[in-house]
């Protein structure tokens, strides 16, 4: 390609990315904040934090971190409003983006593309619209753990991961990644951090040690109006008619056109549990090969692919997967883009770039399909394929696993992300 044409092509690509990034930024501002401000960011977080019909303040809701936040709300209710938490989510996500990009050693090109991917991802601004504070804090603490691991600071990684687990219990699935890069000191400091938070909350909430551990390991669903506490484990079932229920169990029930009263719906939950367990175990094997295998991948690439894969597992393994739960996928795009940019096998890079782009559109950018629908008079953008993002999530886990394993067969060590 002539140099002048190459320059023009590069300029056109940059202009296109800038236009899409600005479009995503506009969507994030409007959908995430402007439209939601009048309705006070109504969602699970607002209900749990401020509505006694959801939680009356006794015991533990979600996790110790949420309880501590509730103490601040009780102490200074005019300061710690839902608007405070909604706005506080902005710097939290900005910091998470910086940490993820730094952990992956993203190049300037990768950072630019990754920023576009975050801003245009519909579950990114959807999480802002419901002030999904617990999920955003989990993203922040887990990216901090990833960053610390990438800097060979296992103690900081363990401490950040423990705080994430005590925000909501699901980040516990990252334990194998931490253990494969652990030190005795890191484990002790992580345990001390968790113990300090648990003891403080246990004393503050007047819980016995047994009730404290039980409430953390098996979270309380809600209390209020004289109702008894309900464990989340008692309330895990397919809800095909509930628009907010976007987990694999509900998606499977919708695929088979079932309703809540269907006598065979319990089989759907069993099938969902089996699939989830098999996917998690297969991901463990991939992570084991990445982090402990004898191959030429540099440490940064090993960690980037491993953490990216486990972030992708979070919506699948969450007790009650809602739309904003898919905000856990935003660090996955950073991991994918960083590793694709430095992949020296151009054919492989091109093939998986297309696959990941299609998955990205399926999970979080149905607007890209709207022009096709208008031209062909179809309704793909509103079909089950796009409305239930868990299908794209499963595909993402599968394709990322295949890509990660293929990278371990590279014949020789190649530069890590961001060094090209």
SVG drawing of the C-alpha trace seen along z (x, -y; Angstrom):
<svg xmlns="http://www.w3.org/2000/svg" viewBox="-48 -17 59 49">
<polyline fill="none" stroke="black" stroke-width="0.4" points="0.0,0.0 1.4,-3.4 2.5,-5.5 0.0,-8.3 -2.9,-5.8 -1.7,-4.2 -1.8,-7.5 -5.3,-8.3 -6.5,-4.9 -5.1,-5.4 -6.6,-8.9 -10.0,-7.6 -9.8,-4.7 -8.9,-7.2 -11.8,-9.6 -14.2,-6.7 -13.1,-5.6 -13.4,-9.1 -16.9,-9.4 -18.0,-6.1 -16.3,-7.0 -18.2,-10.4 -21.4,-8.6 -20.8,-6.2 -19.9,-9.0 -23.1,-10.8 -25.1,-7.5 -23.4,-7.1 -24.2,-10.6 -27.8,-10.6 -28.8,-7.0 -26.7,-6.7 -27.4,-10.0 -29.6,-12.6 -32.6,-10.4 -32.3,-8.7 -31.7,-11.7 -35.5,-12.5 -36.3,-8.9 -33.5,-8.9 -31.6,-5.9 -34.3,-3.4 -32.9,0.1 -31.8,2.9 -29.1,0.7 -31.5,-2.1 -34.1,0.3 -31.7,2.3 -29.9,-0.8 -32.9,-3.1 -36.1,-1.1 -36.8,0.7 -39.2,3.1 -36.0,4.5 -33.7,4.4 -34.3,3.1 -30.6,2.7 -30.2,5.8 -28.0,8.7 -26.0,8.4 -27.4,7.4 -25.1,8.3 -21.9,8.1 -19.9,6.3 -18.9,3.5 -22.6,2.7 -23.3,2.7 -20.5,0.2 -21.9,-2.0 -25.3,-1.7 -23.7,-3.0 -22.6,-6.1 -26.2,-6.6 -27.6,-6.3 -25.0,-8.7 -25.2,-11.4 -28.4,-10.8 -28.3,-14.2 -24.9,-13.6 -24.9,-9.9 -28.0,-9.9 -28.6,-7.8 -27.2,-10.7 -23.9,-10.6 -23.5,-6.9 -24.5,-7.4 -21.9,-10.1 -19.3,-8.2 -19.6,-5.4 -18.0,-7.6 -14.5,-7.9 -14.7,-4.2 -15.2,-3.1 -12.5,-5.6 -10.0,-4.1 -11.1,-0.6 -10.4,-1.4 -7.0,-2.8 -6.1,0.2 -7.2,2.7 -5.3,0.9 -2.2,0.7 -2.5,4.4 -2.7,5.5 0.1,3.2 -2.2,1.9 -0.6,-0.1 -2.0,-3.5 -4.0,-2.0 -5.4,0.7 -6.3,-1.9 -8.2,-4.0 -10.1,-1.0 -10.8,0.3 -12.2,-3.1 -14.6,-2.9 -15.6,0.6 -16.4,-0.4 -18.4,-3.5 -20.5,-1.9 -21.3,1.2 -24.9,0.9 -24.5,2.6 -21.8,0.1 -24.2,-2.8 -27.1,-0.6 -25.1,0.0 -24.8,-3.7 -28.6,-4.2 -29.4,-2.0 -26.5,-3.2 -25.2,0.4 -22.7,-0.5 -21.9,3.1 -21.1,4.4 -19.1,1.3 -17.1,1.7 -16.5,5.3 -15.1,4.3 -12.9,1.8 -11.5,4.1 -11.0,7.0 -9.2,4.8 -7.0,3.6 -6.2,7.3 -5.4,7.9 -3.2,4.8 -1.4,5.8 -0.8,9.3 0.6,7.9 3.1,5.9 4.1,9.0 2.5,7.7 0.5,10.7 -0.2,9.2 -2.0,6.2 -3.8,8.5 -5.1,10.7 -6.3,7.7 -8.1,6.2 -9.7,9.5 -10.9,10.1 -12.6,6.7 -14.3,7.6 -15.5,10.9 -16.9,9.0 -18.7,6.6 -20.6,9.6 -19.5,13.2 -19.3,14.1 -15.8,12.7 -14.7,15.8 -14.5,17.6 -11.2,15.8 -9.6,17.7 -7.7,20.2 -6.0,17.3 -4.9,15.8 -3.7,19.2 -1.6,19.9 0.3,16.7 0.2,16.7 2.7,16.3 2.3,17.1 2.5,13.5 -0.1,12.6 -2.6,15.2 -2.0,14.0 -2.6,10.3 -5.6,11.2 -7.1,13.2 -6.3,10.4 -8.1,7.9 -11.1,10.0 -11.2,10.9 -10.9,7.2 -13.9,6.2 -15.9,9.2 -15.3,8.6 -16.1,4.9 -19.4,5.6 -20.2,8.5 -19.8,6.2 -21.7,3.3 -24.6,5.5 -24.6,7.5 -24.2,10.9 -22.9,14.1 -19.8,15.6 -22.0,18.3 -24.7,15.9 -21.9,13.6 -20.2,16.3 -23.5,17.7 -24.8,14.3 -21.5,13.7 -21.2,17.2 -25.0,17.5 -26.1,13.8 -29.5,12.7 -32.0,11.8 -34.1,9.2 -36.0,8.4 -38.7,6.0 -42.4,5.7 -42.1,8.4 -40.9,10.9 -38.2,13.5 -34.8,13.3 -34.5,15.2 -31.3,16.7 -30.4,16.2 -29.9,19.9 -33.7,20.3 -34.6,18.0 -32.6,19.3 -35.1,20.4 -35.9,19.6 -38.0,16.5 -38.8,16.5 -41.5,13.8 -39.3,11.4 -37.6,8.9 -34.9,8.2 -33.9,11.9 -31.2,12.5 -29.3,15.5 -28.8,18.8 -31.7,20.5 -34.3,17.8 -32.9,17.6 -33.2,21.4 -36.8,21.3 -37.6,18.5 -36.0,20.5 -38.3,23.4 -41.3,21.1 -41.9,22.0 -43.6,20.1 -43.0,20.0 -45.8,22.5 -44.5,25.1 -44.1,28.4 -40.8,29.2 -39.1,25.9 -37.0,27.4 -35.2,29.4 -34.2,26.1 -32.5,25.1 -30.7,28.4 -29.5,28.1 -28.4,24.5 -26.4,25.6 -24.7,28.5 -23.7,26.2 -22.4,23.5 -20.3,26.0 -18.9,27.5 -18.0,24.1 -16.3,23.1 -14.3,26.3 -13.2,25.9 -12.2,22.3 -10.1,23.5 -8.2,25.9 -7.6,23.1 -6.3,20.8 -4.1,23.7 -2.6,24.1 -2.0,20.3 -0.5,19.7 1.3,23.0 1.9,24.4 5.3,24.7 5.0,22.4 6.4,19.2 3.8,16.6 5.1,13.8 3.6,13.3 1.6,10.3 -0.2,12.1 -0.8,15.1 -2.4,12.9 -4.4,10.8 -6.0,13.8 -6.7,15.5 -8.3,12.4 -10.2,11.6 -11.6,15.2 -12.7,15.0 -14.3,11.6 -16.4,13.2 -17.5,15.9 -19.0,13.5 -22.5,13.0 -22.8,16.7 -22.1,17.6 -23.9,14.7 -26.8,15.8 -29.3,13.5 -28.1,12.2 -29.7,8.9 -29.0,6.6 -26.5,4.5 -24.6,7.7 -23.1,7.7 -21.0,4.6 -18.5,7.3 -17.7,7.8 -16.1,4.4 -12.6,5.5 -12.9,8.5 -12.8,6.2 -9.6,4.5 -8.0,8.0 -9.1,9.1 -8.0,6.0 -4.6,5.8 -3.8,9.4 -5.1,9.1 -3.1,6.0 0.2,7.7 -0.6,11.0 2.0,11.6 0.0,14.3 -1.9,12.0 -4.3,14.5 -5.3,15.7 -5.5,12.1 -7.8,11.2 -10.0,14.2 -10.5,13.7 -11.0,10.0 -14.0,10.7 -15.3,13.3 -15.0,11.1 -16.5,8.1 -19.6,10.2 -19.9,11.3 -19.5,7.8 -22.4,6.7 -24.5,9.6 -24.0,8.9 -23.9,5.2 -24.4,3.3 -27.7,4.2 -27.8,0.7 -25.4,2.0 -28.0,4.4 -30.8,1.7 -29.7,0.6 -29.8,4.2 -33.3,4.6 -34.5,1.5 -33.0,2.5 -34.3,6.1 -37.4,5.5 -36.3,7.9 -36.3,7.7 -33.0,9.2 -32.0,6.4 -35.0,7.1 -34.8,10.9 -33.9,13.4 -30.4,13.5 -29.7,9.9 -32.3,9.6 -30.7,12.4 -27.0,11.5 -26.1,14.6 -26.0,16.5 -23.4,14.1 -21.6,14.4 -21.4,18.2 -20.0,17.8 -17.5,15.2 -16.2,17.6 -15.9,20.4 -14.1,18.3 -11.8,16.6 -10.9,20.1 -10.0,21.4 -8.0,18.2 -6.1,18.5 -5.2,22.1 -4.1,21.4 -1.8,18.6 -0.1,21.1 1.1,23.0 3.1,20.1 6.5,21.4 8.5,18.8 8.1,16.1 6.7,12.9 6.4,9.4 3.7,8.8 0.8,6.5 1.7,2.9 5.3,3.5 4.8,3.4"/>
</svg>
